[in-house]
Amino acid sequence: MTTLDPADIQAVWLTLKLASVTTCLLLLIATPLAWWLAHSSKWYKGVVAAVVALPLVIPPTVLGFYLLLLMGPHGVVGELTTALGLGRLPFSFAGLVVGSVLFSLPFAVQPIQNAFEAIGNRPLEVAATLRANVWDRFVSVALPLARPGFLTAIILAFAHTVGEFGVVLMLGGNIPGETRVLSVSIYNHVEAMEYGPAHWLAGGMVLFSFIVLLGLYLAGSRFSRVVK
């Protein structure tokens, strides 16, 4: 019977760690950005929305390549992090986090933005008549009503990060315990024609993806029934 070696288990835990950190950071970044996109009437709103959605259409390796140049020793970001004493981000866990946040950004922003847009202005205007300030209206009215969007964003961002390959391989390489995530570990097994461990890991990812999608559909159906 094929079993997973310690390096594979380590890759699984590293992947879960990366997905958790990335999802938390995405919520902090995506929430104000989604709010602005949902309510702004600035002429450059379309430009910002297009930039946010760009990872949906460009190949992951392209994004990883340009991030590698930016964060490398001769890149703007790389020179800045070196000057600040933070070292270089490529081929480190921190670099994986940066790449994952950028690559999964639309999967967090768009569900939250759609939820904010679905609320409309009426509930916020009612809260304003009750003398609620801007912050109170956001925290007490907008956030609770947008909860389904946040749930979708959390699930999609986490699952999308778990399944990354191109970006993490370009930025992180294949360092055991540091940057070797689950998708890279599967690639290594297939390249070495070790199909047994590859089946275990790949099958686990298929099952995980199915559970994620099933959970999204069930949560969406439940919310629709509550609204009706």
N, C-alpha and C positions, 0 to 999 in steps of 0.2 A: 504494500500500500504506500502510495506517494505521500510524503509529509513535507511540510514547509521547513526550511532551515532557519536558523536564528536571523540571518540577514533578511529574509523575506518578512519575518515578523517585525523586525526593526523598520523595514520599509513601510509596512502597514501603519505602524504607530506614528512614524514621521509624516505620512500622508494625512492621517487624522489630525495631527498637531497643526500641520500647514493649513488644512481646511478650516479648522476652528479659529486660528489666529486671523486668517484671511477674512472669514465671515464677520468676525467682530469688527475688524477695521472697515470693512465694506459698509456695515450698518452706520458707522460714524460718518463716513464720507458720503454715502448715497442718500441719507435722509435729507440733509440740507440741500443737496444738489437736486434731488427729485422734487422737493418743495418749490425750489426756484423755477425749475422747468415747468412745473404744473401751474404756476401763477404768474410767471414773468411774461411781459409783452415786448421785451427788448428785441431789436432787429436781429441781434446776433444769437438769439435763442436757438434757431435752427442749426447754426454752426456748432454750438455747444452740444446739442443733442446728437448731431452727426459724429462728433469726436467721441462722445460717450459710447455710441453704438458701433464704432469702428471695429472693435475686436470681434464683432459678430461676423464680419465679412472678410477680414484679412487673415491669411494663414498664420497660425500660431508661431511658426518658425520665423516669419517676417517680423512679428512683434518682438520675439525673443532676440533676434539678430540686432535690431536697432536699440533695444534696451541694453544689450551687451556692449554695444559701442558707447552708449551714453554713460554707462556705469563703469566702463573700463578705465584703465590708467590714463588714457588720453581724452576721455569724455568729460563733458561739463560736470555731470553728476559725480563721476569718479574722482575728479580733481577736488570737488567740494567735500566729499566724504573723507578723502585723504587729508585735506587741510584741517578738517574738524577732528581728526584723530579717530574716525570711525572705521578706517580701513576701506577696502574695496568690497562692494556688494556681490559681484559675480562669484559663483561657485561657493556660496554661503547660504545658510537658511534665510537670512535677512533678504538676500537677493531674490530667493524664491518667493518670499512674501510680497515683495514689491511687484514682481512679475505677475503673481497670481491675482493681486488686487486689481491691477490694470486689465488683465485678461478677463476677469469675471465681473468687472464693473457694470456692464449693461444688464447682467442677470440680477443685479441688486437694484439698480436705479429704476429700470423700466416697470417692474411690478409695483414699487412704491409710488412712482409717479402716476401710474394708472389709478392706484387707490386714492391718491390725493385728488386727482381730477374727477373721480367718481363722486367724491363727497359734495363738490359744488361749493358755492359761496353762501348758500342759505344758512346752514348750521353755524358758520362762523359769524354771519351777520346777526343771528339771534343771540349768540354769546356776547357779541359786542354791545347789544342793547342792554345786556345784563351787567355792563361795565367790566367785562373781562378784558384784560389787556392782551396784547399780541401773543405774549408767551403763554398766558393761561389758555387762550383759544387754541394754540398749537398743541399744548400738552394735554389739556382736558377734553378737547373736542376732536381735533384732527387725528392725533395719534391713535386713540381708541377706535375711531371709525375706519382708520386705514389698517387695522390689525391684519386682515386677510392678505393685504399686499406685503406686509412685513413678513408674514409667515412664508409666503411664496418666495420672497427674496432670500430669506435665510436658507430654505431648502435648496433652491436652485444654485445659489452661490456656493454652498457647501458641496453639493454634488458635482458641480462643474469643476471646482478646484480638485476634488478627488480624482476626476478623470483627465486632468491635464497631462499633456505629454510634450508637445513641441516647445512650449515656453520654458518648462522646467528643465528640459534636456539642454536647451541652448544656454540658459542662465546658470543652471546648477551643475551640469555635467552628470557624473555618475559616482559620487563620493559616498561610500557606505557610511550610514549613520549621520550624514550631514546633508546630502542633497539627493540621495537615491530614494525616490518615492515609488509608490506602487506601480505606476505605469512604466517607469523605467526598469523596474525589476522584472516585469512581464517581458519587456523587450529583450532584456539580457537572457532570460530563459529561452525565448524563442530563437534568438541568435545562436545560442549554444545547443539548439535542438533538444532542450530539456522540456519536453511537452507536458510531462506530468505536473510539475509545479506551476507551469504556465496555465494549465487548465484550472487548477485550484484557484489561482489568483484572478484569472480572467472570469471564471465562473462566478466568483464572489462579487466582482464588479458588476456583472450582468444582473445578479440577484439584487444587489444594492440599488442599481438604477431602476429596476422594476418596482422595488418597494417605494423609492422616492416618487416615481410617477404615479403609482397607485395612491400614495398618501396625498399627493397634490389633487388628484381627481376627486377623492373622497372628501377632502377638506373643501374643495370648491363646490361640490354638490351640497354639502351640509350648510355652507354659508348661503347658497342660493335659496335653500328651503327656509332658513331663518329670515332672510330678507323678505320673502314672499309672505 
